[in-house]
Amino acid sequence: MIQIVDFNELEWHDAIIHSVIIDKMGIKINIEWPENDYDEEGPLPMEDSKDYNRERQYNSVVFDNVEEMRLDIACHASNDTIMWAEYEEVTRITKNPEFEYEFELYISGAAKYIVEYTNTKKYQYTFNTASTNGLITIIAEGFHLEEFDTHAISSCEKQALI
């Protein structure tokens, strides 16, 4: 099931990145959302309590029509927590009569930016990881949430979830 949500309404702080998958279909980040410790009646039972019955929430964050991805992390991002996440529109109106918008893409091999033209808005999504202070930056047309199959998690990741 696909969910369309507002990026800023998601609780990114302390969410756990289980994996970043990059393939021909695009980019997918498998996330475990932090548990909410309160509800309208006050504090919820802690995990070691006999009254604890909360299920962990998982989603795949799937980016639509990706233009660019940059990873600036000390090691791998798997099982790292997110310190913060933000997004911003990177397109601007162009004077090119064949297109509505333009935006800059960084070409690492040439160490320079080039201007790309498009008829759809593009957004830059940035995630800062807590333990490595690394950055994951993605430029895409948007994103959506999908169900995350926890059965697809590797055995070492499953132990970390317990």
C-alpha angles and dihedrals in degrees: 000000000000120000124197111205140160110267093222093052093064118095098239098163109098094003110143121235106216096178145344111219119197118182142132090288093058138257126324127180115198109216136189108203120224116258117254108235095195140050132178090285096053136258117008123225114278121247094259093052122105088231093058111119107147119133120219115248121228132182140166112232104213119194118215123225097349117208100179143359128193125189118197102172132135094227132343123326095222113126093001120132125237116244094188141340131199141168137203137178111257100183123096132187111275133214089218103111093212095060139041099215144024133197138175124253121196114231105203096192090057094032092226143098124250128196117244124193126218144160094223131067118254128208133201115223116195126189123188114202119220105219099040099026085228127157130227111192123186128179111202143140092254145305142244137192125247131183111275114224103223088192087072092062115112118251094254090051091049090056089052090054093056 
